[in-house]
Amino acid sequence: MRRIVLLCSAGVSTSVLVRKMEQEAARLGYPCSVSFFPIDEAAEAVSFADVLMLAPQAKHMLGELTVRYPNTKFQVIPEKLYAAADADAILDLAQKAAGDY
Protein backbone atom coordinates (compact mmCIF):
# COMPACT_ATOMS: atom_id res chain seq x y z
CA MET A 1 0.00 0.00 0.00
CA ARG A 2 1.40 3.36 -1.04
CA ARG A 3 1.59 6.15 1.49
CA ILE A 4 0.97 9.48 -0.19
CA VAL A 5 1.55 12.56 1.94
CA LEU A 6 0.64 16.10 0.96
CA LEU A 7 2.79 18.81 2.49
CA CYS A 8 0.98 22.13 2.91
CA SER A 9 0.81 25.27 5.00
CA ALA A 10 -2.59 25.41 6.72
CA GLY A 11 -4.37 22.22 5.72
CA VAL A 12 -7.90 23.53 5.22
CA SER A 13 -8.16 23.00 1.46
CA THR A 14 -5.71 20.11 1.64
CA SER A 15 -7.98 18.12 3.94
CA VAL A 16 -10.72 18.34 1.30
CA LEU A 17 -8.26 17.22 -1.36
CA VAL A 18 -7.13 14.27 0.80
CA ARG A 19 -10.71 13.01 1.07
CA LYS A 20 -11.26 13.39 -2.67
CA MET A 21 -8.01 11.55 -3.44
CA GLU A 22 -8.97 8.70 -1.11
CA GLN A 23 -12.35 8.41 -2.84
CA GLU A 24 -10.70 8.41 -6.26
CA ALA A 25 -8.16 5.77 -5.18
CA ALA A 26 -10.99 3.57 -3.88
CA ARG A 27 -12.88 4.00 -7.16
CA LEU A 28 -9.77 2.97 -9.11
CA GLY A 29 -8.86 0.15 -6.73
CA TYR A 30 -5.47 1.77 -6.08
CA PRO A 31 -4.23 0.67 -2.64
CA CYS A 32 -2.98 3.78 -0.86
CA SER A 33 -3.39 5.97 2.15
CA VAL A 34 -3.46 9.74 1.71
CA SER A 35 -2.66 12.17 4.50
CA PHE A 36 -1.25 15.65 4.97
CA PHE A 37 1.33 17.30 7.17
CA PRO A 38 2.07 20.98 7.73
CA ILE A 39 5.27 22.39 6.25
CA ASP A 40 6.96 22.63 9.65
CA GLU A 41 6.61 18.84 10.08
CA ALA A 42 8.38 17.99 6.82
CA ALA A 43 10.93 15.69 8.52
CA GLU A 44 8.15 13.58 10.01
CA ALA A 45 6.23 13.57 6.73
CA VAL A 46 9.28 12.32 4.84
CA SER A 47 9.74 9.45 7.28
CA PHE A 48 6.13 8.40 6.72
CA ALA A 49 5.73 8.92 2.95
CA ASP A 50 6.40 6.80 -0.09
CA VAL A 51 5.57 9.88 -2.15
CA LEU A 52 5.58 13.39 -0.75
CA MET A 53 3.50 15.86 -2.73
CA LEU A 54 4.10 19.54 -2.12
CA ALA A 55 1.17 21.92 -2.29
CA PRO A 56 1.92 25.01 -4.39
CA GLN A 57 2.59 27.10 -1.27
CA ALA A 58 5.28 24.57 -0.21
CA LYS A 59 7.04 24.21 -3.56
CA HIS A 60 9.83 26.54 -2.42
CA MET A 61 11.00 23.69 -0.16
CA LEU A 62 11.58 21.19 -2.98
CA GLY A 63 15.29 21.91 -3.43
CA GLU A 64 16.07 21.69 0.27
CA LEU A 65 13.99 18.54 0.75
CA THR A 66 15.51 16.69 -2.20
CA VAL A 67 19.00 17.40 -0.85
CA ARG A 68 18.10 16.36 2.70
CA TYR A 69 16.10 13.28 1.69
CA PRO A 70 17.53 11.96 -1.59
CA ASN A 71 15.72 8.63 -1.30
CA THR A 72 12.25 10.18 -1.09
CA LYS A 73 10.06 10.68 -4.13
CA PHE A 74 8.75 14.23 -4.41
CA GLN A 75 6.17 15.83 -6.65
CA VAL A 76 4.95 19.43 -6.70
CA ILE A 77 1.20 19.76 -7.26
CA PRO A 78 0.56 22.31 -10.02
CA GLU A 79 -1.40 25.34 -8.81
CA LYS A 80 -4.21 24.79 -11.32
CA LEU A 81 -4.81 21.20 -10.15
CA TYR A 82 -4.56 22.16 -6.48
CA ALA A 83 -6.98 25.08 -6.83
CA ALA A 84 -9.50 22.84 -8.61
CA ALA A 85 -8.94 20.00 -6.10
CA ASP A 86 -8.55 17.73 -9.13
CA ALA A 87 -8.12 14.50 -7.18
CA ASP A 88 -7.95 12.33 -10.30
CA ALA A 89 -5.08 14.28 -11.87
CA ILE A 90 -3.21 14.69 -8.58
CA LEU A 91 -3.52 10.99 -7.77
CA ASP A 92 -2.20 10.29 -11.28
CA LEU A 93 0.86 12.46 -10.50
CA ALA A 94 1.40 10.57 -7.25
CA GLN A 95 1.23 7.21 -9.01
CA LYS A 96 3.74 8.35 -11.63
CA ALA A 97 6.09 9.73 -8.95
CA ALA A 98 5.85 6.41 -7.10
CA GLY A 99 6.75 4.56 -10.27
CA ASP A 100 3.48 2.63 -10.30
CA TYR A 101 3.17 3.26 -14.04
C-alpha positions, 0 to 999 in steps of 0.5 A: 500500500502506497503512502501518499503525503501532501505537504501544505501550510494550513491544511484547510483545502488540503484536507478536502483534497485528501478526502477526494483523493482517497475516494478516487483511489478507492474508485480505481482500486489503487491501494494507498493511504493519503494524509497531509502534514504541515510544512513545519513537520516535513521531517516527520512527513518524509519518514512516513511517505512513499511519495511526498507531494508539495502543495503550491505554497510549499514548492519553495522547499523542494530543493532543500527537501531533495537534498536532505532526503535523496531517497524520497520521491517528491512531486509538486502539485501544479497550482491549477490542479490544487486550486481545482482539487482535481483528485484524479489528476493529482492521484495520477501524478502521485502514481507516476512519482511512485513509479506505479506506471 
